[in-house]
Amino acid sequence: MNTFQLTQFFLYMTILNYIVLIIWFLAFTFAKGSIKRLHGQWFNLSEQQFDAIHYGGMAVYKIGILLFGLAPYLALKLL
């Protein structure tokens, strides 16, 4: 793989992961009750625990996107 291909790979990976993050956020925002009911069958979580787990997961996922997708893309773009 050359530098151009790696740059394109990290760009598409970052875009795809941000789309997944946006879908997760929209699903959590507009279908929170359905998701809570589904998870409530397996886990006994309060509303606050449920929210904290999802927002924490979104934060970790976003940091992962920045570290493993966007940072390598920007580093390769600056070469």
N, CA, C and O atoms as a CHARMM CRD file, in Angstrom:
* protein
*
  316
    1    1 MET  N      0.83800  -1.18200   0.00000 PROA 1      0.00000
    2    1 MET  CA     0.00000   0.00000   0.00000 PROA 1      0.00000
    3    1 MET  C      0.88500   1.24800   0.00000 PROA 1      0.00000
    4    1 MET  O      1.88800   1.32200   0.71000 PROA 1      0.00000
    5    2 ASN  N      0.50000   2.18800  -0.78500 PROA 2      0.00000
    6    2 ASN  CA     1.23600   3.44700  -0.78200 PROA 2      0.00000
    7    2 ASN  C      0.53700   4.46000   0.14000 PROA 2      0.00000
    8    2 ASN  O     -0.50800   4.16900   0.72200 PROA 2      0.00000
    9    3 THR  N      1.12000   5.61800   0.25400 PROA 3      0.00000
   10    3 THR  CA     0.60500   6.63800   1.17000 PROA 3      0.00000
   11    3 THR  C     -0.79600   7.09200   0.78400 PROA 3      0.00000
   12    3 THR  O     -1.63800   7.31000   1.65500 PROA 3      0.00000
   13    4 PHE  N     -1.05000   7.23500  -0.49900 PROA 4      0.00000
   14    4 PHE  CA    -2.37400   7.67200  -0.95200 PROA 4      0.00000
   15    4 PHE  C     -3.44200   6.66100  -0.55400 PROA 4      0.00000
   16    4 PHE  O     -4.50800   7.04600  -0.07300 PROA 4      0.00000
   17    5 GLN  N     -3.17300   5.37900  -0.74700 PROA 5      0.00000
   18    5 GLN  CA    -4.14800   4.34900  -0.38800 PROA 5      0.00000
   19    5 GLN  C     -4.40500   4.32000   1.12000 PROA 5      0.00000
   20    5 GLN  O     -5.54700   4.17300   1.55400 PROA 5      0.00000
   21    6 LEU  N     -3.35900   4.45900   1.90200 PROA 6      0.00000
   22    6 LEU  CA    -3.53200   4.49900   3.35700 PROA 6      0.00000
   23    6 LEU  C     -4.34100   5.72100   3.78500 PROA 6      0.00000
   24    6 LEU  O     -5.19800   5.63100   4.66400 PROA 6      0.00000
   25    7 THR  N     -4.06500   6.85200   3.16400 PROA 7      0.00000
   26    7 THR  CA    -4.81300   8.06500   3.47900 PROA 7      0.00000
   27    7 THR  C     -6.29000   7.87700   3.16700 PROA 7      0.00000
   28    7 THR  O     -7.14700   8.23600   3.97300 PROA 7      0.00000
   29    8 GLN  N     -6.58700   7.32100   2.01000 PROA 8      0.00000
   30    8 GLN  CA    -7.97600   7.05900   1.63100 PROA 8      0.00000
   31    8 GLN  C     -8.63500   6.06700   2.58400 PROA 8      0.00000
   32    8 GLN  O     -9.79500   6.24300   2.95800 PROA 8      0.00000
   33    9 PHE  N     -7.90600   5.03000   2.97600 PROA 9      0.00000
   34    9 PHE  CA    -8.43800   4.03400   3.90600 PROA 9      0.00000
   35    9 PHE  C     -8.84200   4.68300   5.22700 PROA 9      0.00000
   36    9 PHE  O     -9.94500   4.45300   5.72300 PROA 9      0.00000
   37   10 PHE  N     -7.94400   5.50000   5.80000 PROA 10     0.00000
   38   10 PHE  CA    -8.25200   6.13700   7.07700 PROA 10     0.00000
   39   10 PHE  C     -9.37700   7.15600   6.94000 PROA 10     0.00000
   40   10 PHE  O    -10.16300   7.32900   7.87100 PROA 10     0.00000
   41   11 LEU  N     -9.46900   7.82800   5.80700 PROA 11     0.00000
   42   11 LEU  CA   -10.56500   8.76600   5.57700 PROA 11     0.00000
   43   11 LEU  C    -11.90000   8.03400   5.56000 PROA 11     0.00000
   44   11 LEU  O    -12.83200   8.42900   6.26000 PROA 11     0.00000
   45   12 TYR  N    -12.00100   6.96900   4.76600 PROA 12     0.00000
   46   12 TYR  CA   -13.25400   6.21900   4.67700 PROA 12     0.00000
   47   12 TYR  C    -13.59000   5.53600   5.99600 PROA 12     0.00000
   48   12 TYR  O    -14.75900   5.45000   6.36900 PROA 12     0.00000
   49   13 MET  N    -12.57500   5.05000   6.70400 PROA 13     0.00000
   50   13 MET  CA   -12.80600   4.42500   8.00000 PROA 13     0.00000
   51   13 MET  C    -13.36600   5.44600   8.99300 PROA 13     0.00000
   52   13 MET  O    -14.28700   5.14000   9.75100 PROA 13     0.00000
   53   14 THR  N    -12.81500   6.64500   8.98600 PROA 14     0.00000
   54   14 THR  CA   -13.28800   7.69100   9.89100 PROA 14     0.00000
   55   14 THR  C    -14.71800   8.09100   9.55900 PROA 14     0.00000
   56   14 THR  O    -15.54500   8.23500  10.45900 PROA 14     0.00000
   57   15 ILE  N    -15.01300   8.26900   8.28600 PROA 15     0.00000
   58   15 ILE  CA   -16.37100   8.63900   7.87000 PROA 15     0.00000
   59   15 ILE  C    -17.36300   7.55300   8.25800 PROA 15     0.00000
   60   15 ILE  O    -18.42300   7.85000   8.80700 PROA 15     0.00000
   61   16 LEU  N    -17.03200   6.30700   7.98000 PROA 16     0.00000
   62   16 LEU  CA   -17.92300   5.19200   8.31500 PROA 16     0.00000
   63   16 LEU  C    -18.16800   5.11100   9.82100 PROA 16     0.00000
   64   16 LEU  O    -19.30200   4.90600  10.25200 PROA 16     0.00000
   65   17 ASN  N    -17.12800   5.26900  10.61200 PROA 17     0.00000
   66   17 ASN  CA   -17.29200   5.20200  12.06200 PROA 17     0.00000
   67   17 ASN  C    -18.10600   6.37100  12.60000 PROA 17     0.00000
   68   17 ASN  O    -18.87800   6.19600  13.54200 PROA 17     0.00000
   69   18 TYR  N    -17.94900   7.55900  12.02300 PROA 18     0.00000
   70   18 TYR  CA   -18.78200   8.68100  12.44900 PROA 18     0.00000
   71   18 TYR  C    -20.24400   8.45300  12.07000 PROA 18     0.00000
   72   18 TYR  O    -21.13700   8.86000  12.81400 PROA 18     0.00000
   73   19 ILE  N    -20.50600   7.81800  10.94000 PROA 19     0.00000
   74   19 ILE  CA   -21.88300   7.48200  10.56400 PROA 19     0.00000
   75   19 ILE  C    -22.48000   6.51400  11.57800 PROA 19     0.00000
   76   19 ILE  O    -23.62800   6.67400  11.99100 PROA 19     0.00000
   77   20 VAL  N    -21.70300   5.50800  11.98100 PROA 20     0.00000
   78   20 VAL  CA   -22.17100   4.56100  13.00000 PROA 20     0.00000
   79   20 VAL  C    -22.46200   5.29500  14.30700 PROA 20     0.00000
   80   20 VAL  O    -23.47300   5.02100  14.95400 PROA 20     0.00000
   81   21 LEU  N    -21.59700   6.21500  14.70100 PROA 21     0.00000
   82   21 LEU  CA   -21.80000   6.97700  15.93200 PROA 21     0.00000
   83   21 LEU  C    -23.06200   7.83500  15.84700 PROA 21     0.00000
   84   21 LEU  O    -23.81500   7.91600  16.81700 PROA 21     0.00000
   85   22 ILE  N    -23.30000   8.46500  14.71700 PROA 22     0.00000
   86   22 ILE  CA   -24.49700   9.29000  14.53900 PROA 22     0.00000
   87   22 ILE  C    -25.75300   8.42700  14.58100 PROA 22     0.00000
   88   22 ILE  O    -26.75100   8.82100  15.18300 PROA 22     0.00000
   89   23 ILE  N    -25.71500   7.25600  13.94800 PROA 23     0.00000
   90   23 ILE  CA   -26.86600   6.34900  13.99000 PROA 23     0.00000
   91   23 ILE  C    -27.13200   5.90400  15.42000 PROA 23     0.00000
   92   23 ILE  O    -28.28500   5.86000  15.84900 PROA 23     0.00000
   93   24 TRP  N    -26.07900   5.57300  16.16400 PROA 24     0.00000
   94   24 TRP  CA   -26.23000   5.18700  17.56600 PROA 24     0.00000
   95   24 TRP  C    -26.87700   6.31800  18.36400 PROA 24     0.00000
   96   24 TRP  O    -27.80000   6.08100  19.14200 PROA 24     0.00000
   97   25 PHE  N    -26.39400   7.55100  18.17200 PROA 25     0.00000
   98   25 PHE  CA   -26.94700   8.69100  18.89400 PROA 25     0.00000
   99   25 PHE  C    -28.41700   8.91800  18.53200 PROA 25     0.00000
  100   25 PHE  O    -29.24500   9.14100  19.41500 PROA 25     0.00000
  101   26 LEU  N    -28.74100   8.86200  17.24400 PROA 26     0.00000
  102   26 LEU  CA   -30.12600   9.07100  16.82300 PROA 26     0.00000
  103   26 LEU  C    -31.04300   7.96800  17.33600 PROA 26     0.00000
  104   26 LEU  O    -32.16300   8.24000  17.76900 PROA 26     0.00000
  105   27 ALA  N    -30.57100   6.72500  17.28800 PROA 27     0.00000
  106   27 ALA  CA   -31.36800   5.61500  17.81600 PROA 27     0.00000
  107   27 ALA  C    -31.58300   5.79000  19.31300 PROA 27     0.00000
  108   27 ALA  O    -32.68200   5.55500  19.81600 PROA 27     0.00000
  109   28 PHE  N    -30.54900   6.19800  20.01800 PROA 28     0.00000
  110   28 PHE  CA   -30.67100   6.40100  21.45900 PROA 28     0.00000
  111   28 PHE  C    -31.60300   7.56700  21.75900 PROA 28     0.00000
  112   28 PHE  O    -32.35300   7.51900  22.73400 PROA 28     0.00000
  113   29 THR  N    -31.57200   8.60000  20.95000 PROA 29     0.00000
  114   29 THR  CA   -32.40900   9.77300  21.18000 PROA 29     0.00000
  115   29 THR  C    -33.88000   9.50100  20.86900 PROA 29     0.00000
  116   29 THR  O    -34.75900   9.86500  21.65000 PROA 29     0.00000
  117   30 PHE  N    -34.14600   8.86300  19.73000 PROA 30     0.00000
  118   30 PHE  CA   -35.52500   8.71400  19.28800 PROA 30     0.00000
  119   30 PHE  C    -36.15900   7.36700  19.62000 PROA 30     0.00000
  120   30 PHE  O    -37.38300   7.24400  19.56500 PROA 30     0.00000
  121   31 ALA  N    -35.37200   6.36300  19.96000 PROA 31     0.00000
  122   31 ALA  CA   -35.92600   5.04100  20.28600 PROA 31     0.00000
  123   31 ALA  C    -35.42800   4.56500  21.64300 PROA 31     0.00000
  124   31 ALA  O    -35.20100   3.37300  21.85000 PROA 31     0.00000
  125   32 LYS  N    -35.26200   5.49300  22.55100 PROA 32     0.00000
  126   32 LYS  CA   -34.70900   5.16300  23.86000 PROA 32     0.00000
  127   32 LYS  C    -35.58000   4.15300  24.60200 PROA 32     0.00000
  128   32 LYS  O    -35.06000   3.23400  25.23400 PROA 32     0.00000
  129   33 GLY  N    -36.87900   4.31500  24.53200 PROA 33     0.00000
  130   33 GLY  CA   -37.79100   3.40200  25.22200 PROA 33     0.00000
  131   33 GLY  C    -37.68200   1.97700  24.72100 PROA 33     0.00000
  132   33 GLY  O    -37.66700   1.03400  25.51200 PROA 33     0.00000
  133   34 SER  N    -37.60700   1.81800  23.41700 PROA 34     0.00000
  134   34 SER  CA   -37.48700   0.47800  22.83100 PROA 34     0.00000
  135   34 SER  C    -36.15900  -0.17300  23.20300 PROA 34     0.00000
  136   34 SER  O    -36.11000  -1.35900  23.52800 PROA 34     0.00000
  137   35 ILE  N    -35.09600   0.60200  23.15500 PROA 35     0.00000
  138   35 ILE  CA   -33.77700   0.07100  23.50500 PROA 35     0.00000
  139   35 ILE  C    -33.74600  -0.29400  24.98500 PROA 35     0.00000
  140   35 ILE  O    -33.19200  -1.32800  25.35800 PROA 35     0.00000
  141   36 LYS  N    -34.33900   0.55200  25.83100 PROA 36     0.00000
  142   36 LYS  CA   -34.38200   0.27400  27.27900 PROA 36     0.00000
  143   36 LYS  C    -35.17300  -0.99600  27.55500 PROA 36     0.00000
  144   36 LYS  O    -34.76100  -1.81000  28.38200 PROA 36     0.00000
  145   37 ARG  N    -36.30000  -1.17800  26.87600 PROA 37     0.00000
  146   37 ARG  CA   -37.09700  -2.40100  27.05200 PROA 37     0.00000
  147   37 ARG  C    -36.31700  -3.63500  26.63000 PROA 37     0.00000
  148   37 ARG  O    -36.34700  -4.65900  27.31200 PROA 37     0.00000
  149   38 LEU  N    -35.61800  -3.53600  25.50500 PROA 38     0.00000
  150   38 LEU  CA   -34.83100  -4.66300  25.01800 PROA 38     0.00000
  151   38 LEU  C    -33.73200  -5.02400  26.00900 PROA 38     0.00000
  152   38 LEU  O    -33.56700  -6.19600  26.34700 PROA 38     0.00000
  153   39 HSD  N    -32.98500  -4.04000  26.47400 PROA 39     0.00000
  154   39 HSD  CA   -31.90900  -4.30400  27.43000 PROA 39     0.00000
  155   39 HSD  C    -32.45600  -4.65500  28.80500 PROA 39     0.00000
  156   39 HSD  O    -31.80600  -5.36800  29.57000 PROA 39     0.00000
  157   40 GLY  N    -33.64500  -4.16100  29.12200 PROA 40     0.00000
  158   40 GLY  CA   -34.26200  -4.45300  30.41200 PROA 40     0.00000
  159   40 GLY  C    -34.62300  -5.91700  30.58000 PROA 40     0.00000
  160   40 GLY  O    -34.77200  -6.39300  31.70500 PROA 40     0.00000
  161   41 GLN  N    -34.76700  -6.63700  29.47200 PROA 41     0.00000
  162   41 GLN  CA   -35.04400  -8.07300  29.55200 PROA 41     0.00000
  163   41 GLN  C    -33.83900  -8.83100  30.08900 PROA 41     0.00000
  164   41 GLN  O    -34.00200  -9.88600  30.70200 PROA 41     0.00000
  165   42 TRP  N    -32.64800  -8.32000  29.87400 PROA 42     0.00000
  166   42 TRP  CA   -31.42600  -9.01100  30.27900 PROA 42     0.00000
  167   42 TRP  C    -30.80200  -8.40800  31.53300 PROA 42     0.00000
  168   42 TRP  O    -30.25300  -9.12900  32.36600 PROA 42     0.00000
  169   43 PHE  N    -30.88700  -7.09000  31.66700 PROA 43     0.00000
  170   43 PHE  CA   -30.20000  -6.39700  32.76100 PROA 43     0.00000
  171   43 PHE  C    -31.19400  -5.54100  33.52500 PROA 43     0.00000
  172   43 PHE  O    -32.08500  -4.92900  32.93500 PROA 43     0.00000
  173   44 ASN  N    -31.03900  -5.50100  34.82300 PROA 44     0.00000
  174   44 ASN  CA   -31.88300  -4.66000  35.66400 PROA 44     0.00000
  175   44 ASN  C    -31.16300  -3.32800  35.88000 PROA 44     0.00000
  176   44 ASN  O    -30.43200  -3.16000  36.85700 PROA 44     0.00000
  177   45 LEU  N    -31.37400  -2.39000  34.96800 PROA 45     0.00000
  178   45 LEU  CA   -30.69000  -1.09700  35.01100 PROA 45     0.00000
  179   45 LEU  C    -31.68300   0.01400  35.31300 PROA 45     0.00000
  180   45 LEU  O    -32.81100   0.01000  34.81800 PROA 45     0.00000
  181   46 SER  N    -31.24800   0.96300  36.12900 PROA 46     0.00000
  182   46 SER  CA   -32.06800   2.15300  36.32700 PROA 46     0.00000
  183   46 SER  C    -31.92300   3.05400  35.09400 PROA 46     0.00000
  184   46 SER  O    -31.06700   2.83600  34.23700 PROA 46     0.00000
  185   47 GLU  N    -32.77300   4.05400  35.03900 PROA 47     0.00000
  186   47 GLU  CA   -32.72500   5.00300  33.90900 PROA 47     0.00000
  187   47 GLU  C    -31.37400   5.73100  33.86100 PROA 47     0.00000
  188   47 GLU  O    -30.81200   5.94300  32.78600 PROA 47     0.00000
  189   48 GLN  N    -30.86600   6.10800  35.03300 PROA 48     0.00000
  190   48 GLN  CA   -29.59200   6.82200  35.09400 PROA 48     0.00000
  191   48 GLN  C    -28.43100   5.92000  34.67600 PROA 48     0.00000
  192   48 GLN  O    -27.52800   6.36600  33.96900 PROA 48     0.00000
  193   49 GLN  N    -28.44600   4.66400  35.10200 PROA 49     0.00000
  194   49 GLN  CA   -27.38900   3.73100  34.70400 PROA 49     0.00000
  195   49 GLN  C    -27.41900   3.49100  33.19800 PROA 49     0.00000
  196   49 GLN  O    -26.37900   3.46100  32.54000 PROA 49     0.00000
  197   50 PHE  N    -28.61400   3.32300  32.67200 PROA 50     0.00000
  198   50 PHE  CA   -28.78400   3.09300  31.23900 PROA 50     0.00000
  199   50 PHE  C    -28.22200   4.26400  30.43400 PROA 50     0.00000
  200   50 PHE  O    -27.47500   4.06600  29.47500 PROA 50     0.00000
  201   51 ASP  N    -28.58500   5.48400  30.83100 PROA 51     0.00000
  202   51 ASP  CA   -28.07700   6.67600  30.14000 PROA 51     0.00000
  203   51 ASP  C    -26.56300   6.78700  30.25800 PROA 51     0.00000
  204   51 ASP  O    -25.87900   7.07700  29.27600 PROA 51     0.00000
  205   52 ALA  N    -26.03900   6.55600  31.46200 PROA 52     0.00000
  206   52 ALA  CA   -24.59500   6.67900  31.68800 PROA 52     0.00000
  207   52 ALA  C    -23.81600   5.67200  30.85300 PROA 52     0.00000
  208   52 ALA  O    -22.76600   6.00500  30.30400 PROA 52     0.00000
  209   53 ILE  N    -24.31600   4.45300  30.75200 PROA 53     0.00000
  210   53 ILE  CA   -23.63100   3.42900  29.96000 PROA 53     0.00000
  211   53 ILE  C    -23.58900   3.82900  28.48700 PROA 53     0.00000
  212   53 ILE  O    -22.55100   3.71000  27.83600 PROA 53     0.00000
  213   54 HSD  N    -24.71700   4.30100  27.96600 PROA 54     0.00000
  214   54 HSD  CA   -24.75100   4.66400  26.54500 PROA 54     0.00000
  215   54 HSD  C    -23.91100   5.90400  26.24900 PROA 54     0.00000
  216   54 HSD  O    -23.15900   5.92100  25.27500 PROA 54     0.00000
  217   55 TYR  N    -24.03000   6.93600  27.07400 PROA 55     0.00000
  218   55 TYR  CA   -23.23000   8.14000  26.82600 PROA 55     0.00000
  219   55 TYR  C    -21.74500   7.86100  27.01600 PROA 55     0.00000
  220   55 TYR  O    -20.91400   8.38900  26.27600 PROA 55     0.00000
  221   56 GLY  N    -21.40800   7.03700  28.00000 PROA 56     0.00000
  222   56 GLY  CA   -20.01000   6.64200  28.18600 PROA 56     0.00000
  223   56 GLY  C    -19.49200   5.84900  27.00700 PROA 56     0.00000
  224   56 GLY  O    -18.36600   6.05400  26.55500 PROA 56     0.00000
  225   57 GLY  N    -20.32100   4.93700  26.50500 PROA 57     0.00000
  226   57 GLY  CA   -19.93600   4.15300  25.32600 PROA 57     0.00000
  227   57 GLY  C    -19.73300   5.02800  24.10300 PROA 57     0.00000
  228   57 GLY  O    -18.79200   4.82700  23.33500 PROA 57     0.00000
  229   58 MET  N    -20.61900   5.99800  23.92400 PROA 58     0.00000
  230   58 MET  CA   -20.46700   6.91800  22.79700 PROA 58     0.00000
  231   58 MET  C    -19.18300   7.73700  22.92300 PROA 58     0.00000
  232   58 MET  O    -18.50200   7.98600  21.92900 PROA 58     0.00000
  233   59 ALA  N    -18.85700   8.15000  24.14100 PROA 59     0.00000
  234   59 ALA  CA   -17.63800   8.93700  24.35400 PROA 59     0.00000
  235   59 ALA  C    -16.39500   8.10800  24.05000 PROA 59     0.00000
  236   59 ALA  O    -15.47400   8.58800  23.38900 PROA 59     0.00000
  237   60 VAL  N    -16.36500   6.87000  24.52700 PROA 60     0.00000
  238   60 VAL  CA   -15.21300   5.99500  24.27300 PROA 60     0.00000
  239   60 VAL  C    -15.09200   5.70700  22.77900 PROA 60     0.00000
  240   60 VAL  O    -13.98900   5.70400  22.23200 PROA 60     0.00000
  241   61 TYR  N    -16.22300   5.46400  22.12200 PROA 61     0.00000
  242   61 TYR  CA   -16.21500   5.19300  20.68300 PROA 61     0.00000
  243   61 TYR  C    -15.69300   6.40500  19.90500 PROA 61     0.00000
  244   61 TYR  O    -14.91700   6.25800  18.96000 PROA 61     0.00000
  245   62 LYS  N    -16.12600   7.60000  20.31100 PROA 62     0.00000
  246   62 LYS  CA   -15.67600   8.81700  19.62700 PROA 62     0.00000
  247   62 LYS  C    -14.17700   9.03200  19.82200 PROA 62     0.00000
  248   62 LYS  O    -13.47700   9.40800  18.88200 PROA 62     0.00000
  249   63 ILE  N    -13.68400   8.79800  21.02800 PROA 63     0.00000
  250   63 ILE  CA   -12.24400   8.92000  21.27500 PROA 63     0.00000
  251   63 ILE  C    -11.47700   7.90600  20.43200 PROA 63     0.00000
  252   63 ILE  O    -10.41000   8.21300  19.90100 PROA 63     0.00000
  253   64 GLY  N    -12.02500   6.69800  20.31000 PROA 64     0.00000
  254   64 GLY  CA   -11.39700   5.68400  19.46500 PROA 64     0.00000
  255   64 GLY  C    -11.33900   6.10900  18.01100 PROA 64     0.00000
  256   64 GLY  O    -10.34000   5.87900  17.32900 PROA 64     0.00000
  257   65 ILE  N    -12.41400   6.73200  17.53400 PROA 65     0.00000
  258   65 ILE  CA   -12.42500   7.22700  16.15200 PROA 65     0.00000
  259   65 ILE  C    -11.33900   8.28700  15.96600 PROA 65     0.00000
  260   65 ILE  O    -10.60700   8.27700  14.97600 PROA 65     0.00000
  261   66 LEU  N    -11.24900   9.19000  16.92500 PROA 66     0.00000
  262   66 LEU  CA   -10.25000  10.25700  16.82100 PROA 66     0.00000
  263   66 LEU  C     -8.82800   9.70700  16.84500 PROA 66     0.00000
  264   66 LEU  O     -7.97500  10.14100  16.07000 PROA 66     0.00000
  265   67 LEU  N     -8.57500   8.74700  17.74100 PROA 67     0.00000
  266   67 LEU  CA    -7.21600   8.21600  17.88500 PROA 67     0.00000
  267   67 LEU  C     -6.81200   7.27900  16.75300 PROA 67     0.00000
  268   67 LEU  O     -5.68600   7.34500  16.26000 PROA 67     0.00000
  269   68 PHE  N     -7.72700   6.40900  16.34000 PROA 68     0.00000
  270   68 PHE  CA    -7.36500   5.36200  15.38700 PROA 68     0.00000
  271   68 PHE  C     -7.80600   5.64000  13.95100 PROA 68     0.00000
  272   68 PHE  O     -7.44700   4.89300  13.04100 PROA 68     0.00000
  273   69 GLY  N     -8.57100   6.69400  13.73900 PROA 69     0.00000
  274   69 GLY  CA    -9.01500   7.02600  12.39500 PROA 69     0.00000
  275   69 GLY  C     -8.56800   8.40000  11.94100 PROA 69     0.00000
  276   69 GLY  O     -7.87500   8.54400  10.93400 PROA 69     0.00000
  277   70 LEU  N     -8.97600   9.40900  12.69800 PROA 70     0.00000
  278   70 LEU  CA    -8.70900  10.78400  12.27800 PROA 70     0.00000
  279   70 LEU  C     -7.24200  11.18100  12.45300 PROA 70     0.00000
  280   70 LEU  O     -6.67400  11.83100  11.57500 PROA 70     0.00000
  281   71 ALA  N     -6.62600  10.80400  13.56700 PROA 71     0.00000
  282   71 ALA  CA    -5.21600  11.16700  13.79500 PROA 71     0.00000
  283   71 ALA  C     -4.29100  10.56300  12.73600 PROA 71     0.00000
  284   71 ALA  O     -3.45400  11.28600  12.19500 PROA 71     0.00000
  285   72 PRO  N     -4.40400   9.25700  12.41400 PROA 72     0.00000
  286   72 PRO  CA    -3.55000   8.72600  11.34600 PROA 72     0.00000
  287   72 PRO  C     -3.83700   9.37200   9.98500 PROA 72     0.00000
  288   72 PRO  O     -2.92400   9.58400   9.18700 PROA 72     0.00000
  289   73 TYR  N     -5.11000   9.68200   9.73100 PROA 73     0.00000
  290   73 TYR  CA    -5.45600  10.34600   8.46900 PROA 73     0.00000
  291   73 TYR  C     -4.76200  11.70300   8.37200 PROA 73     0.00000
  292   73 TYR  O     -4.15000  12.02800   7.35400 PROA 73     0.00000
  293   74 LEU  N     -4.86400  12.48900   9.44100 PROA 74     0.00000
  294   74 LEU  CA    -4.23300  13.81300   9.41900 PROA 74     0.00000
  295   74 LEU  C     -2.71600  13.71200   9.33200 PROA 74     0.00000
  296   74 LEU  O     -2.08100  14.51100   8.64400 PROA 74     0.00000
  297   75 ALA  N     -2.13100  12.74100  10.01900 PROA 75     0.00000
  298   75 ALA  CA    -0.67400  12.56300   9.95800 PROA 75     0.00000
  299   75 ALA  C     -0.22900  12.20900   8.54200 PROA 75     0.00000
  300   75 ALA  O      0.76500  12.74400   8.05000 PROA 75     0.00000
  301   76 LEU  N     -0.95800  11.31600   7.88900 PROA 76     0.00000
  302   76 LEU  CA    -0.60500  10.94700   6.51500 PROA 76     0.00000
  303   76 LEU  C     -0.86900  12.09700   5.54600 PROA 76     0.00000
  304   76 LEU  O     -0.14100  12.26900   4.56800 PROA 76     0.00000
  305   77 LYS  N     -1.90000  12.87300   5.81600 PROA 77     0.00000
  306   77 LYS  CA    -2.22600  13.99900   4.93600 PROA 77     0.00000
  307   77 LYS  C     -1.13400  15.07200   4.99800 PROA 77     0.00000
  308   77 LYS  O     -0.87900  15.76200   4.01100 PROA 77     0.00000
  309   78 LEU  N     -0.49800  15.20600   6.15200 PROA 78     0.00000
  310   78 LEU  CA     0.55400  16.21300   6.30500 PROA 78     0.00000
  311   78 LEU  C      1.87500  15.79000   5.68000 PROA 78     0.00000
  312   78 LEU  O      2.76400  16.62400   5.51000 PROA 78     0.00000
  313   79 LEU  N      2.02500  14.51700   5.33500 PROA 79     0.00000
  314   79 LEU  CA     3.27800  14.05600   4.70800 PROA 79     0.00000
  315   79 LEU  C      3.45500  14.63800   3.32600 PROA 79     0.00000
  316   79 LEU  O      4.45100  14.35500   2.66000 PROA 79     0.00000
